Amino acid sequence: MQLVSDSKQPLPEGLGSHVGEFIRSQRERADLSLRRLAERAGISNPYLSQVERGLRKPSAEILKRISRALSISAESLYSKAGLIEEGPERPNVVEAIAEDPVLTPRQKQVLLDLYRTLVSAGSELDPAKTVRSN
């Protein structure tokens, strides 16, 4: 994995704004002000604002700090920034259980019921967390 350093050079079309929009959406989802996220990540407000607007290309280290401050994976930010290629999409839990050739239909049903119960209980405890269960 080759990492790129912070740069004031113009970014490829849409790349900087893509990671910036993602950071902004995650910040808003976490109900954090720009100032608060900047403090948590140990970067300046103006710099974070420029990253969110796609004017600056953050280094891998800055992305790592932002990911920690947002409690999201650094890999998701690296991918959005074009620092690493996205791997194949993982199937969601329901699809994985349904497609498992080893499990019997009854085992699949029990697992799905248990999974949905756990997801439901987790969502009631923390409404900010949403889990996709089809």
C-alpha positions as CSV (number, residue, x, y, z in Angstrom):
1,M,0.0,0.0,0.0
2,Q,1.6,3.3,-1.1
3,L,0.6,6.3,0.9
4,V,0.6,9.9,-0.3
5,S,1.6,12.9,1.8
6,D,-0.3,16.0,2.5
7,S,-0.3,18.3,-0.5
8,K,-1.6,21.7,-1.7
9,Q,-1.4,20.5,-5.3
10,P,-4.7,20.3,-7.1
11,L,-6.4,17.0,-6.7
12,P,-7.7,14.7,-9.4
13,E,-11.3,15.6,-10.4
14,G,-13.6,14.7,-7.6
15,L,-11.1,12.7,-5.4
16,G,-10.6,15.3,-2.7
17,S,-14.2,16.3,-2.6
18,H,-15.2,12.6,-2.3
19,V,-13.2,12.0,0.8
20,G,-14.1,15.4,2.2
21,E,-17.8,14.8,1.6
22,F,-17.5,11.4,3.3
23,I,-15.7,13.0,6.3
24,R,-18.3,15.7,6.6
25,S,-21.2,13.2,6.4
26,Q,-19.6,11.1,9.1
27,R,-19.0,14.2,11.3
28,E,-22.6,15.2,10.9
29,R,-23.8,11.7,11.6
30,A,-21.7,11.7,14.8
31,D,-23.2,15.1,15.7
32,L,-19.8,16.7,15.9
33,S,-19.0,20.3,15.0
34,L,-16.1,21.0,12.7
35,R,-14.3,22.5,15.7
36,R,-14.9,19.5,17.9
37,L,-13.7,17.0,15.3
38,A,-10.6,19.1,14.6
39,E,-9.8,19.1,18.3
40,R,-10.3,15.3,18.6
41,A,-8.1,14.7,15.6
42,G,-5.5,17.1,16.7
43,I,-5.7,19.3,13.5
44,S,-6.7,22.9,12.9
45,N,-10.2,24.0,12.1
46,P,-9.2,25.7,8.8
47,Y,-7.3,22.6,7.7
48,L,-10.3,20.3,8.4
49,S,-12.6,22.7,6.6
50,Q,-10.3,22.6,3.5
51,V,-10.2,18.8,3.6
52,E,-14.0,18.7,3.8
53,R,-14.3,21.1,0.9
54,G,-11.9,19.1,-1.2
55,L,-9.2,21.8,-1.3
56,R,-6.5,19.8,0.6
57,K,-5.4,16.2,0.2
58,P,-4.8,14.8,3.7
59,S,-2.0,12.5,4.4
60,A,-2.5,8.9,5.6
61,E,-1.6,10.0,9.1
62,I,-4.2,12.8,9.1
63,L,-6.8,10.4,7.8
64,K,-5.9,8.0,10.6
65,R,-6.4,10.7,13.2
66,I,-9.7,11.7,11.7
67,S,-10.9,8.1,11.5
68,R,-10.1,7.6,15.2
69,A,-11.9,10.8,16.1
70,L,-14.9,9.7,14.2
71,S,-14.7,6.0,15.4
72,I,-14.6,4.7,11.9
73,S,-12.0,2.5,10.2
74,A,-9.0,4.2,8.7
75,E,-9.3,1.9,5.7
76,S,-12.6,3.4,4.8
77,L,-11.0,6.8,4.6
78,Y,-7.9,5.5,2.8
79,S,-10.2,4.0,0.2
80,K,-12.3,7.2,-0.2
81,A,-9.1,9.2,-0.6
82,G,-7.8,6.8,-3.2
83,L,-4.8,5.6,-1.1
84,I,-5.8,2.0,-1.3
85,E,-8.1,0.1,-3.6
86,E,-11.4,-1.2,-2.2
87,G,-11.6,-4.9,-1.8
88,P,-14.5,-6.9,-2.8
89,E,-17.7,-6.0,-1.0
90,R,-18.4,-8.2,1.9
91,P,-21.9,-9.8,2.0
92,N,-24.1,-8.6,4.8
93,V,-24.8,-11.0,7.6
94,V,-28.2,-12.1,6.4
95,E,-26.9,-12.9,2.9
96,A,-23.9,-14.8,4.4
97,I,-26.2,-17.0,6.5
98,A,-28.7,-17.6,3.7
99,E,-25.9,-18.7,1.3
100,D,-24.0,-20.9,3.7
101,P,-24.0,-24.4,2.2
102,V,-23.1,-26.1,5.6
103,L,-26.0,-24.8,7.6
104,T,-29.4,-26.6,7.7
105,P,-32.5,-24.5,7.0
106,R,-33.3,-24.7,10.8
107,Q,-29.8,-23.6,11.8
108,K,-30.1,-20.7,9.3
109,Q,-33.4,-19.6,10.8
110,V,-32.1,-19.8,14.4
111,L,-29.1,-17.7,13.5
112,L,-31.2,-15.2,11.6
113,D,-33.6,-14.9,14.6
114,L,-30.7,-14.5,17.0
115,Y,-29.0,-11.9,14.8
116,R,-32.1,-9.8,14.3
117,T,-32.7,-9.9,18.1
118,L,-29.2,-8.7,18.8
119,V,-29.3,-6.0,16.2
120,S,-32.7,-4.8,17.5
121,A,-31.4,-4.7,21.1
122,G,-28.3,-2.9,20.0
123,S,-30.2,-0.3,18.1
124,E,-32.5,0.4,21.1
125,L,-29.4,1.0,23.2
126,D,-27.6,3.3,20.7
127,P,-29.9,4.9,18.1
128,A,-26.9,6.4,16.3
129,K,-25.9,2.9,15.3
130,T,-27.8,1.5,12.3
131,V,-27.2,-2.0,11.1
132,R,-28.4,-3.2,7.7
133,S,-30.2,-6.5,8.0
134,N,-32.2,-7.4,4.9
